[in-house]
Amino acid sequence: MTQRTWRIGLTGGIGSGKSTVAGFLARRGAAIIDADAISRSLTAPGGRAMADIAYTFGTALLSPDGAMDRQAMRERIFRDSQAKRQLEQIVHPLVSQITAEQAQAAMQNGHRVLVFDVPLLVESGERWRKQVDRVIVVDCDTETQTQRVMARSGLVSAEVARIMAQQASRSQRLACADAILVNQGLSFDDLDAQVAQLAADFGL
């Protein structure tokens, strides 16, 4: 009998520890397909999205090395909601295309658990939900999120709050979850033990 391939959506708010969980799953043999990394590659110097971004938004949104100026784009989107839609229309189809390419390559390499690490999975509505068998949400309270992001990035709390306000709320994420990993007040070993328990359901 052919072993089934699991397609798992992994999400969580900024600072939740989602990347740490992805790392634990990768060590157990899952293929991690990182939507954020794909998106960043598209807007890096020479990235597949850069010609369309330059055409749509002009060179003011480009950094000197030819990448998208992420801070300038954040400011533009904050002022102009239409800009967010325009950027998504450029980036989302390319993310989908590269995601499919990476998933196909992972299966050809023998992976039977594909973990799609998608920060904005809940915000995307059905676009991502219909592509995965299960959604895992990494959860913690907003104060913990804020402290972690401030510690790692040097942002002030108001800037972190602004980023979080543009993401789905904690309750919206939890409502979409098939499984929840609570990453609060835990050591790495405790979190890894939670991941191991969950991973066993998918044969890892």
Backbone as ProteinMPNN parsed JSONL, in Angstrom:
{"seq_chain_A": "MTQRTWRIGLTGGIGSGKSTVAGFLARRGAAIIDADAISRSLTAPGGRAMADIAYTFGTALLSPDGAMDRQAMRERIFRDSQAKRQLEQIVHPLVSQITAEQAQAAMQNGHRVLVFDVPLLVESGERWRKQVDRVIVVDCDTETQTQRVMARSGLVSAEVARIMAQQASRSQRLACADAILVNQGLSFDDLDAQVAQLAADFGL", "coords_chain_A": {"N_chain_A": [[0.846, -1.189, 0.0], [0.567, 2.227, -0.822], [2.199, 4.774, 0.959], [0.544, 7.509, 2.447], [0.745, 11.016, 1.599], [1.166, 13.655, 3.736], [-0.051, 16.943, 3.992], [0.691, 19.694, 5.693], [-0.351, 22.65, 7.208], [1.365, 25.21, 8.783], [1.205, 27.706, 11.157], [1.212, 30.908, 12.873], [1.254, 33.762, 15.036], [3.462, 36.655, 14.73], [6.495, 36.188, 16.445], [5.629, 33.938, 17.803], [7.02, 31.559, 17.802], [6.966, 29.881, 15.697], [8.858, 29.305, 13.691], [10.777, 27.916, 15.131], [9.347, 25.603, 15.801], [8.968, 24.606, 13.211], [11.608, 23.929, 12.636], [12.013, 21.807, 14.463], [10.228, 19.936, 13.401], [11.39, 19.536, 10.913], [13.742, 18.224, 11.641], [12.704, 15.811, 12.278], [12.161, 14.768, 9.864], [10.319, 15.97, 8.177], [9.514, 17.843, 5.228], [10.127, 21.205, 4.912], [8.391, 23.89, 3.669], [8.762, 27.081, 3.129], [6.841, 29.747, 3.101], [7.256, 32.449, 3.617], [10.016, 32.756, 3.255], [10.152, 32.145, 0.548], [8.651, 34.273, -0.468], [10.297, 36.415, 0.31], [12.52, 35.855, -1.268], [11.548, 36.443, -3.764], [11.432, 39.18, -3.738], [13.993, 39.986, -3.435], [17.253, 41.175, -4.625], [17.201, 40.778, -8.096], [15.074, 39.037, -7.915], [12.098, 37.149, -8.828], [9.819, 38.745, -8.761], [10.573, 41.365, -8.986], [10.73, 43.005, -11.345], [8.046, 43.518, -11.997], [7.25, 44.79, -9.63], [8.82, 47.118, -9.655], [7.803, 48.284, -11.964], [5.129, 48.708, -11.237], [5.175, 50.21, -8.839], [7.256, 52.003, -9.016], [10.647, 53.33, -8.88], [11.184, 54.378, -6.399], [10.484, 52.627, -4.444], [12.455, 50.781, -4.37], [15.491, 49.431, -3.077], [19.003, 50.441, -2.98], [20.428, 48.204, -3.951], [18.689, 46.954, -5.647], [16.706, 45.399, -4.579], [13.364, 45.011, -3.145], [12.453, 47.712, -1.144], [11.717, 47.068, 1.948], [10.859, 48.42, 4.244], [10.035, 50.894, 3.202], [7.969, 49.97, 1.58], [6.244, 48.934, 3.526], [5.5, 51.332, 4.78], [4.196, 52.567, 2.636], [2.034, 50.823, 2.198], [0.739, 51.085, 4.621], [-0.262, 53.637, 4.388], [-1.828, 53.428, 2.121], [-4.243, 51.389, 1.144], [-4.789, 50.166, -1.256], [-2.302, 49.657, -2.34], [-1.402, 47.419, -0.984], [-3.057, 45.4, -2.02], [-2.231, 45.501, -4.691], [0.464, 44.685, -4.474], [0.105, 42.098, -3.476], [-1.179, 40.912, -5.657], [0.918, 40.701, -7.413], [2.838, 39.151, -6.012], [1.598, 36.843, -4.803], [0.705, 34.872, -6.821], [3.215, 34.021, -7.748], [4.41, 33.022, -5.424], [2.707, 30.836, -5.007], [3.315, 29.309, -7.267], [6.086, 28.678, -6.92], [5.952, 27.377, -4.486], [4.494, 25.087, -5.205], [6.372, 23.921, -6.925], [8.452, 23.36, -5.098], [7.15, 21.585, -3.361], [6.611, 19.429, -5.057], [9.23, 18.644, -5.661], [10.082, 17.849, -3.11], [8.453, 15.622, -2.617], [9.329, 13.94, -4.645], [11.808, 13.437, -3.649], [11.224, 11.707, -1.661], [9.908, 12.546, 0.659], [7.208, 12.345, 2.924], [5.748, 13.923, 4.526], [4.781, 17.118, 4.229], [5.403, 20.292, 5.266], [3.916, 23.314, 5.281], [4.998, 26.324, 5.932], [3.449, 29.048, 6.849], [3.083, 32.27, 7.533], [0.84, 34.002, 7.224], [-1.393, 32.365, 6.928], [-4.039, 32.107, 7.952], [-5.055, 34.637, 7.362], [-5.179, 34.491, 4.627], [-7.489, 33.252, 3.953], [-9.473, 30.935, 2.156], [-7.526, 30.314, 0.34], [-5.088, 29.129, 1.211], [-6.07, 27.271, 3.041], [-7.484, 25.272, 1.724], [-5.489, 23.863, 0.548], [-4.175, 22.232, 2.306], [-4.036, 19.4, 4.606], [-4.224, 19.494, 7.369], [-4.194, 22.066, 9.875], [-1.788, 23.497, 11.887], [-1.464, 25.502, 14.668], [0.787, 27.642, 16.226], [0.869, 28.935, 19.373], [0.763, 31.742, 21.626], [0.463, 34.185, 24.288], [-0.295, 37.699, 23.631], [1.398, 39.48, 24.917], [3.713, 37.967, 25.376], [4.449, 37.463, 22.71], [5.059, 40.12, 21.9], [7.241, 40.793, 23.583], [9.16, 38.923, 22.73], [9.549, 39.634, 20.026], [10.476, 42.264, 20.248], [12.872, 41.763, 21.587], [14.354, 40.302, 19.708], [14.439, 41.83, 17.403], [14.722, 44.503, 17.936], [12.72, 46.36, 17.629], [10.388, 48.871, 18.739], [7.686, 48.702, 21.151], [5.322, 49.83, 20.133], [5.657, 49.657, 17.368], [5.738, 46.893, 17.016], [3.155, 46.307, 17.85], [1.741, 47.501, 15.785], [2.432, 45.892, 13.602], [1.313, 43.47, 14.487], [-1.359, 44.165, 14.514], [-2.006, 44.103, 11.867], [-2.12, 41.485, 11.309], [-3.976, 38.37, 11.569], [-6.172, 38.019, 14.385], [-5.443, 36.545, 17.615], [-7.582, 34.894, 18.43], [-8.874, 34.425, 15.994], [-6.935, 32.9, 14.648], [-6.787, 30.631, 16.319], [-9.33, 29.631, 15.968], [-9.178, 28.492, 13.49], [-7.585, 26.308, 13.784], [-6.532, 22.905, 13.576], [-4.895, 21.622, 15.274], [-3.161, 22.69, 18.209], [-0.231, 24.171, 19.347], [0.989, 25.168, 22.308], [3.146, 27.61, 23.049], [4.51, 28.785, 25.454], [6.191, 29.87, 28.253], [7.781, 27.627, 28.182], [10.547, 25.332, 28.002], [12.973, 24.692, 25.355], [13.159, 21.938, 25.11], [10.757, 21.06, 26.248], [8.934, 22.123, 24.429], [9.735, 20.752, 22.14], [9.012, 18.187, 22.883], [6.236, 18.394, 22.846], [5.919, 18.834, 20.099], [6.886, 16.398, 19.127], [4.923, 14.606, 19.981], [2.737, 15.433, 18.485], [3.762, 15.14, 15.897], [3.907, 12.414, 15.639], [1.374, 11.66, 14.88], [1.411, 11.969, 12.176], [3.138, 10.141, 11.27], [5.813, 10.693, 11.754]], "CA_chain_A": [[0.0, 0.0, 0.0], [1.356, 3.449, -0.886], [2.058, 5.637, 2.123], [-0.053, 8.784, 2.047], [1.514, 12.237, 1.833], [0.457, 14.654, 4.545], [0.233, 18.355, 3.717], [0.383, 20.349, 6.96], [-0.162, 24.095, 7.28], [1.904, 25.651, 10.081], [1.098, 29.159, 11.251], [1.264, 31.499, 14.205], [1.561, 35.179, 14.965], [4.856, 37.04, 14.845], [7.026, 35.936, 17.777], [4.993, 32.781, 18.467], [7.932, 30.414, 17.836], [6.618, 29.008, 14.57], [10.083, 28.85, 13.004], [11.393, 26.902, 15.999], [8.556, 24.38, 15.607], [9.306, 24.104, 11.872], [12.913, 23.285, 12.762], [11.828, 20.517, 15.136], [9.576, 19.025, 12.444], [12.38, 19.204, 9.88], [14.67, 17.232, 12.207], [12.011, 14.51, 12.282], [12.044, 14.271, 8.491], [9.355, 16.707, 7.354], [10.023, 18.856, 4.295], [9.565, 22.513, 5.258], [8.251, 24.808, 2.531], [8.64, 28.33, 3.878], [6.219, 30.739, 2.218], [7.874, 33.745, 3.86], [11.329, 32.738, 2.594], [9.879, 32.23, -0.894], [8.227, 35.647, -0.738], [11.487, 37.281, 0.419], [13.394, 35.616, -2.431], [10.931, 37.107, -4.915], [11.643, 40.625, -3.653], [15.433, 40.206, -3.287], [17.849, 41.594, -5.903], [17.055, 39.769, -9.136], [13.937, 38.158, -7.635], [11.123, 37.036, -9.926], [8.756, 39.759, -8.695], [11.099, 42.729, -8.931], [10.408, 43.796, -12.538], [6.651, 43.971, -11.864], [7.174, 45.74, -8.509], [9.394, 48.38, -10.128], [6.872, 48.846, -12.951], [3.879, 49.11, -10.573], [5.356, 51.171, -7.738], [8.32, 52.97, -9.3], [11.958, 53.028, -8.294], [11.251, 54.858, -5.012], [10.269, 51.48, -3.552], [13.599, 49.872, -4.519], [16.709, 49.792, -2.359], [20.099, 50.634, -3.936], [20.894, 46.945, -4.553], [17.678, 46.422, -6.549], [15.669, 44.659, -3.854], [12.266, 45.844, -2.668], [12.702, 48.363, 0.142], [10.599, 46.534, 2.737], [10.352, 49.464, 5.14], [9.3, 51.854, 2.37], [6.721, 49.328, 1.158], [5.356, 48.903, 4.703], [4.946, 52.678, 4.949], [3.267, 52.812, 1.524], [0.826, 50.021, 2.44], [0.064, 51.668, 5.787], [-0.968, 54.843, 3.914], [-2.617, 53.19, 0.906], [-4.668, 49.975, 1.175], [-4.731, 49.651, -2.625], [-0.931, 49.179, -2.575], [-1.316, 46.052, -0.448], [-3.681, 44.516, -3.013], [-1.37, 45.463, -5.884], [1.627, 43.869, -4.165], [-0.346, 40.703, -3.371], [-1.47, 40.407, -7.006], [2.202, 40.366, -8.027], [3.625, 38.169, -5.263], [0.902, 35.594, -4.461], [0.787, 33.815, -7.844], [4.587, 33.509, -7.81], [4.588, 32.175, -4.23], [1.993, 29.573, -5.273], [4.059, 28.563, -8.29], [7.322, 28.138, -6.351], [5.526, 26.417, -3.459], [4.162, 23.838, -5.903], [7.634, 23.347, -7.407], [9.185, 22.802, -3.95], [6.4, 20.426, -2.864], [6.845, 18.343, -6.002], [10.613, 18.191, -5.471], [10.158, 17.149, -1.819], [7.832, 14.286, -2.774], [10.231, 13.134, -5.487], [12.923, 13.048, -2.775], [10.764, 10.707, -0.692], [9.238, 13.105, 1.849], [5.78, 12.036, 2.992], [5.105, 14.987, 5.31], [5.151, 18.437, 3.732], [4.931, 21.33, 6.189], [3.878, 24.623, 4.639], [5.179, 27.332, 6.973], [2.762, 30.196, 6.237], [2.718, 33.213, 8.591], [-0.478, 34.611, 7.021], [-2.303, 31.311, 6.449], [-5.423, 32.422, 8.328], [-5.447, 35.843, 6.633], [-5.366, 34.195, 3.199], [-8.799, 32.63, 3.754], [-9.492, 29.578, 1.59], [-6.408, 30.113, -0.599], [-4.185, 28.134, 1.786], [-6.768, 26.238, 3.823], [-7.907, 24.159, 0.872], [-4.316, 23.154, 0.043], [-3.547, 21.424, 3.357], [-4.896, 18.441, 5.306], [-4.344, 19.923, 8.766], [-3.561, 23.345, 10.237], [-1.214, 23.571, 13.222], [-1.232, 26.88, 15.105], [1.677, 27.842, 17.374], [0.131, 29.971, 20.091], [1.162, 32.292, 22.924], [-0.289, 35.431, 24.473], [0.245, 38.828, 22.871], [2.515, 40.08, 25.661], [4.89, 37.134, 25.087], [4.822, 37.786, 21.327], [5.671, 41.453, 21.849], [8.563, 40.757, 24.225], [10.082, 38.158, 21.878], [9.875, 40.387, 18.809], [11.319, 43.393, 20.661], [14.195, 41.251, 21.95], [15.119, 39.797, 18.569], [14.501, 42.748, 16.255], [14.997, 45.872, 18.359], [11.581, 47.248, 17.394], [9.691, 49.334, 19.933], [6.413, 47.98, 21.316], [4.285, 50.394, 19.246], [5.874, 49.117, 16.018], [5.305, 45.488, 17.075], [1.685, 46.33, 17.923], [1.241, 47.842, 14.448], [2.582, 44.679, 12.788], [0.336, 42.481, 14.957], [-2.705, 44.624, 14.15], [-2.233, 43.772, 10.46], [-2.267, 40.038, 11.219], [-5.193, 37.835, 12.192], [-6.132, 38.029, 15.847], [-5.17, 35.247, 18.233], [-8.807, 34.079, 18.419], [-9.116, 34.001, 14.607], [-6.013, 31.797, 14.344], [-7.172, 29.433, 17.08], [-10.572, 29.099, 15.395], [-8.829, 27.753, 12.262], [-6.601, 25.264, 14.095], [-6.848, 21.496, 13.832], [-4.055, 21.284, 16.43], [-2.562, 23.893, 18.787], [0.974, 24.012, 20.163], [1.097, 26.334, 23.176], [4.572, 27.87, 23.25], [4.599, 29.855, 26.441], [6.76, 29.382, 29.508], [8.33, 26.289, 27.948], [11.91, 25.18, 27.494], [13.012, 24.099, 24.016], [12.899, 20.49, 25.24], [9.312, 20.888, 26.476], [8.263, 22.385, 23.158], [10.079, 19.638, 21.25], [8.199, 17.037, 23.306], [4.89, 18.637, 22.286], [6.007, 18.628, 18.646], [7.049, 14.957, 18.898], [3.604, 13.988, 20.185], [1.913, 15.799, 17.319], [4.369, 14.591, 14.679], [3.613, 10.982, 15.581], [0.091, 11.488, 14.164], [1.674, 12.0, 10.742], [4.122, 9.114, 10.957], [7.191, 11.181, 11.908]], "C_chain_A": [[0.891, 1.251, 0.0], [1.103, 4.294, 0.358], [1.519, 6.986, 1.687], [0.929, 9.93, 2.31], [0.639, 13.219, 2.611], [0.909, 16.051, 4.126], [-0.255, 19.149, 4.926], [0.627, 21.851, 6.828], [0.283, 24.471, 8.683], [1.848, 27.168, 10.128], [1.129, 29.601, 12.698], [1.609, 32.961, 14.052], [3.052, 35.43, 15.067], [5.328, 36.808, 16.287], [6.448, 34.73, 18.496], [5.952, 31.601, 18.622], [7.686, 29.428, 16.71], [7.862, 28.461, 13.866], [10.813, 27.783, 13.806], [10.678, 25.566, 15.827], [8.863, 23.765, 14.239], [10.643, 23.373, 11.906], [12.826, 21.914, 13.422], [11.195, 19.492, 14.187], [10.551, 18.6, 11.35], [13.347, 18.13, 10.389], [14.037, 15.846, 12.262], [11.735, 14.006, 10.868], [11.003, 14.952, 7.632], [10.099, 17.624, 6.391], [9.341, 20.173, 4.637], [9.567, 23.401, 4.01], [7.83, 26.146, 3.128], [8.118, 29.439, 2.964], [6.849, 32.113, 2.388], [9.233, 33.84, 3.167], [11.167, 32.837, 1.076], [9.523, 33.669, -1.258], [9.414, 36.609, -0.688], [12.401, 37.105, -0.793], [12.857, 36.326, -3.676], [11.24, 38.598, -4.943], [13.103, 40.974, -3.339], [15.996, 40.713, -4.616], [17.763, 40.468, -6.938], [15.889, 38.82, -8.946], [12.882, 38.213, -8.725], [10.06, 38.136, -9.936], [9.256, 41.177, -8.942], [10.757, 43.582, -10.158], [8.989, 44.356, -12.432], [6.5, 44.981, -10.737], [7.705, 47.098, -8.951], [8.434, 49.076, -11.098], [5.642, 49.437, -12.255], [4.087, 50.261, -9.599], [6.431, 52.222, -7.999], [9.589, 52.668, -8.508], [12.092, 53.527, -6.861], [11.096, 53.72, -4.009], [11.391, 50.456, -3.661], [14.764, 50.367, -3.673], [17.855, 49.888, -3.371], [20.573, 49.348, -4.621], [19.858, 46.298, -5.473], [16.642, 45.535, -5.906], [14.488, 45.584, -3.584], [12.67, 46.429, -1.323], [11.511, 48.035, 1.054], [10.004, 47.598, 3.66], [9.535, 50.487, 4.36], [7.968, 51.271, 1.908], [5.732, 49.243, 2.322], [4.69, 50.263, 4.905], [3.905, 52.989, 3.864], [1.942, 52.078, 1.773], [0.029, 50.593, 3.612], [-0.772, 52.877, 5.365], [-2.013, 54.527, 2.848], [-2.996, 51.704, 0.822], [-4.636, 49.351, -0.224], [-3.347, 49.067, -2.926], [-0.766, 47.745, -2.09], [-1.894, 45.061, -1.458], [-2.799, 44.379, -4.258], [-0.149, 44.559, -5.649], [1.245, 42.387, -4.103], [-0.626, 40.106, -4.744], [-0.192, 40.04, -7.761], [2.82, 39.141, -7.347], [2.904, 36.825, -5.098], [0.962, 34.522, -5.561], [2.183, 33.199, -7.943], [4.894, 32.623, -6.603], [3.926, 30.822, -4.453], [2.771, 28.693, -6.244], [5.314, 27.912, -7.686], [7.016, 27.13, -5.251], [5.23, 25.058, -4.096], [5.423, 23.142, -6.411], [8.389, 22.675, -6.252], [8.483, 21.569, -3.388], [6.634, 19.209, -3.754], [8.249, 17.758, -5.822], [10.75, 17.403, -4.171], [9.574, 15.745, -1.923], [8.711, 13.374, -3.622], [11.445, 12.663, -4.69], [12.49, 12.136, -1.636], [10.103, 11.245, 0.56], [7.742, 12.796, 1.787], [5.028, 12.966, 3.933], [5.661, 16.318, 4.806], [4.551, 19.474, 4.677], [5.05, 22.677, 5.498], [3.862, 25.678, 5.753], [4.657, 28.655, 6.408], [2.327, 31.175, 7.329], [1.287, 33.742, 8.464], [-1.496, 33.601, 6.478], [-3.759, 31.666, 6.746], [-5.929, 33.626, 7.528], [-5.768, 35.554, 5.169], [-6.712, 33.542, 2.905], [-8.661, 31.23, 3.165], [-8.27, 29.275, 0.722], [-5.437, 29.054, -0.073], [-4.941, 26.984, 2.417], [-7.123, 25.026, 2.971], [-6.72, 23.366, 0.327], [-3.701, 22.198, 1.064], [-4.567, 20.506, 4.025], [-5.188, 18.87, 6.739], [-3.681, 21.284, 8.934], [-3.091, 23.265, 11.687], [-0.958, 25.047, 13.529], [-0.302, 26.864, 16.314], [1.175, 29.09, 18.093], [0.875, 30.438, 21.345], [0.41, 33.607, 23.092], [0.441, 36.61, 23.819], [1.415, 39.497, 23.595], [3.811, 39.31, 25.396], [5.377, 37.398, 23.665], [5.609, 39.099, 21.266], [7.082, 41.433, 22.423], [9.581, 40.021, 23.348], [10.517, 38.965, 20.66], [10.772, 41.573, 19.147], [12.745, 42.925, 20.944], [15.016, 40.869, 20.724], [15.326, 40.847, 17.485], [14.825, 44.186, 16.644], [13.865, 46.848, 18.081], [10.984, 47.695, 18.723], [8.306, 48.691, 19.969], [5.319, 48.511, 20.39], [4.412, 49.845, 17.828], [5.437, 47.65, 15.956], [3.778, 45.42, 17.082], [1.083, 46.624, 16.554], [1.317, 46.628, 13.523], [1.503, 43.659, 13.172], [-1.085, 42.859, 14.572], [-3.042, 44.29, 12.703], [-2.353, 42.257, 10.244], [-3.616, 39.624, 11.801], [-5.058, 37.909, 13.709], [-5.844, 36.612, 16.357], [-6.41, 34.345, 18.143], [-9.135, 33.592, 17.008], [-8.206, 32.824, 14.227], [-6.453, 30.515, 15.041], [-8.439, 28.797, 16.512], [-10.304, 28.255, 14.147], [-7.977, 26.515, 12.533], [-7.224, 23.88, 14.174], [-6.042, 20.987, 15.025], [-3.37, 22.562, 16.885], [-1.341, 23.495, 19.605], [1.119, 25.281, 20.998], [2.565, 26.522, 23.551], [4.745, 29.057, 24.183], [5.135, 29.265, 27.741], [7.372, 28.0, 29.395], [9.82, 26.371, 27.645], [11.836, 24.627, 26.075], [12.679, 22.615, 24.076], [11.413, 20.22, 25.444], [8.538, 21.097, 25.169], [8.511, 21.241, 22.18], [9.256, 18.398, 21.596], [6.763, 17.17, 22.802], [4.872, 18.354, 20.788], [6.095, 17.13, 18.331], [5.709, 14.229, 18.999], [2.713, 14.216, 18.966], [2.442, 15.132, 16.055], [4.074, 13.103, 14.515], [2.307, 10.698, 14.832], [0.302, 11.412, 12.647], [2.778, 11.016, 10.355], [5.556, 9.57, 11.038], [7.767, 10.698, 13.236]], "O_chain_A": [[1.865, 1.315, 0.75], [-0.041, 4.506, 0.763], [1.967, 7.549, 0.688], [1.828, 9.815, 3.144], [-0.469, 13.56, 2.197], [2.099, 16.303, 3.933], [-1.459, 19.265, 5.159], [1.696, 22.272, 6.385], [-0.357, 24.09, 9.663], [2.38, 27.841, 9.246], [1.08, 28.788, 13.621], [2.196, 33.361, 13.046], [3.817, 34.542, 15.442], [4.64, 37.185, 17.236], [6.739, 34.515, 19.673], [5.736, 30.736, 19.471], [8.138, 28.284, 16.76], [7.904, 27.289, 13.491], [11.396, 26.859, 13.24], [11.32, 24.521, 15.719], [9.003, 22.548, 14.121], [10.798, 22.323, 11.282], [13.487, 20.969, 12.992], [11.583, 18.324, 14.177], [10.543, 17.45, 10.912], [13.722, 17.227, 9.641], [14.738, 14.834, 12.288], [11.144, 12.941, 10.691], [10.81, 14.569, 6.479], [11.182, 18.119, 6.703], [8.113, 20.25, 4.65], [10.605, 23.627, 3.388], [6.695, 26.318, 3.573], [8.863, 29.996, 2.157], [6.968, 32.864, 1.42], [9.565, 34.864, 2.568], [11.938, 33.521, 0.402], [10.032, 34.214, -2.238], [9.533, 37.502, -1.526], [12.984, 38.07, -1.287], [13.628, 36.756, -4.534], [11.306, 39.213, -6.008], [13.413, 42.12, -3.017], [15.297, 40.685, -5.629], [18.199, 39.345, -6.683], [15.722, 37.886, -9.731], [12.779, 39.198, -9.457], [9.471, 38.43, -10.976], [8.452, 42.098, -9.092], [10.515, 44.78, -10.012], [8.754, 45.524, -12.738], [5.72, 45.926, -10.854], [7.096, 48.125, -8.65], [8.272, 50.296, -11.06], [5.168, 50.513, -12.618], [3.272, 51.181, -9.538], [6.509, 53.221, -7.284], [9.587, 51.851, -7.587], [13.03, 53.135, -6.167], [11.524, 53.834, -2.861], [11.284, 49.367, -3.097], [14.997, 51.57, -3.565], [17.695, 49.457, -4.513], [21.066, 49.395, -5.748], [20.102, 45.223, -6.02], [15.788, 44.974, -6.593], [14.59, 46.796, -3.77], [13.175, 45.713, -0.459], [10.444, 48.64, 0.946], [8.787, 47.666, 3.833], [8.465, 50.9, 4.805], [6.961, 51.977, 1.848], [4.533, 49.452, 2.14], [3.489, 50.35, 5.164], [2.87, 53.595, 4.14], [0.866, 52.643, 1.581], [-1.201, 50.587, 3.597], [-1.851, 53.116, 5.908], [-2.978, 55.274, 2.687], [-2.165, 50.867, 0.47], [-4.473, 48.138, -0.357], [-3.23, 48.098, -3.676], [-0.068, 46.949, -2.718], [-1.301, 44.016, -1.722], [-2.642, 43.287, -4.804], [0.224, 43.77, -6.518], [1.966, 41.53, -4.613], [-0.347, 38.931, -4.979], [-0.209, 39.178, -8.64], [3.269, 38.211, -8.017], [3.53, 35.775, -5.237], [1.247, 33.364, -5.257], [2.321, 32.002, -8.193], [5.557, 31.595, -6.737], [4.504, 29.783, -4.133], [2.869, 27.48, -6.058], [5.571, 26.73, -7.916], [7.733, 26.141, -5.096], [5.658, 24.018, -3.597], [5.532, 21.919, -6.337], [8.9, 21.565, -6.4], [9.142, 20.612, -2.983], [6.831, 18.098, -3.262], [8.434, 16.541, -5.831], [11.458, 16.397, -4.131], [10.133, 14.792, -1.381], [8.823, 12.179, -3.349], [12.041, 11.632, -5.001], [13.284, 11.824, -0.749], [9.764, 10.465, 1.45], [7.099, 12.959, 0.75], [3.82, 12.824, 4.122], [6.851, 16.601, 4.939], [3.336, 19.525, 4.862], [6.149, 23.125, 5.17], [2.849, 25.888, 6.419], [5.323, 29.303, 5.6], [1.313, 30.945, 7.988], [0.597, 33.912, 9.469], [-2.354, 33.949, 5.667], [-4.617, 31.536, 5.873], [-7.073, 33.645, 7.074], [-6.538, 36.283, 4.543], [-7.046, 33.304, 1.745], [-7.836, 30.436, 3.617], [-8.006, 28.115, 0.404], [-5.009, 28.178, -0.825], [-4.501, 25.838, 2.338], [-7.068, 23.89, 3.442], [-6.909, 22.317, -0.288], [-2.798, 21.434, 0.725], [-5.77, 20.769, 4.023], [-6.28, 18.632, 7.255], [-2.729, 21.614, 8.227], [-3.878, 23.002, 12.596], [-0.316, 25.751, 12.749], [-0.557, 26.171, 17.298], [1.069, 30.163, 17.499], [1.524, 29.649, 22.032], [-0.212, 34.092, 22.147], [1.627, 36.528, 23.498], [2.322, 40.024, 22.951], [4.872, 39.908, 25.214], [6.578, 37.54, 23.436], [6.679, 39.172, 20.662], [8.009, 41.985, 21.829], [10.73, 40.448, 23.237], [11.694, 38.983, 20.301], [11.723, 41.858, 18.42], [13.709, 43.602, 20.587], [16.228, 41.083, 20.694], [16.291, 40.765, 16.724], [15.165, 45.0, 15.785], [14.033, 48.051, 18.28], [11.067, 46.976, 19.718], [7.813, 48.197, 18.955], [4.483, 47.744, 19.913], [3.408, 49.597, 17.16], [4.842, 47.215, 14.971], [3.183, 44.581, 16.405], [0.044, 46.069, 16.197], [0.391, 46.362, 12.757], [0.864, 43.061, 12.307], [-1.921, 41.989, 14.331], [-4.215, 44.201, 12.34], [-2.649, 41.803, 9.139], [-4.305, 40.42, 12.439], [-3.95, 37.866, 14.244], [-5.982, 35.628, 15.631], [-6.294, 33.164, 17.816], [-9.619, 32.473, 16.837], [-8.641, 31.877, 13.573], [-6.488, 29.446, 14.432], [-8.608, 27.579, 16.565], [-11.114, 27.4, 13.789], [-7.68, 25.755, 11.612], [-8.294, 23.695, 14.754], [-6.449, 20.044, 15.703], [-3.034, 23.42, 16.068], [-1.407, 22.598, 20.446], [1.348, 26.358, 20.447], [3.148, 25.71, 24.269], [5.078, 30.167, 23.767], [4.599, 28.286, 28.261], [7.475, 27.278, 30.387], [10.295, 27.365, 27.095], [10.787, 24.156, 25.636], [11.996, 22.092, 23.195], [10.869, 19.268, 24.884], [7.615, 20.348, 24.851], [7.597, 20.812, 21.475], [8.851, 17.648, 20.707], [6.148, 16.188, 22.385], [3.949, 17.726, 20.27], [5.463, 16.649, 17.39], [5.408, 13.347, 18.195], [2.032, 13.308, 18.49], [1.671, 14.622, 15.242], [4.0, 12.594, 13.396], [2.147, 9.638, 14.227], [-0.528, 10.859, 11.926], [3.29, 11.061, 9.237], [6.441, 8.931, 10.468], [8.916, 11.0, 13.557]]}, "name": "protein", "num_of_chains": 1, "seq": "MTQRTWRIGLTGGIGSGKSTVAGFLARRGAAIIDADAISRSLTAPGGRAMADIAYTFGTALLSPDGAMDRQAMRERIFRDSQAKRQLEQIVHPLVSQITAEQAQAAMQNGHRVLVFDVPLLVESGERWRKQVDRVIVVDCDTETQTQRVMARSGLVSAEVARIMAQQASRSQRLACADAILVNQGLSFDDLDAQVAQLAADFGL"}
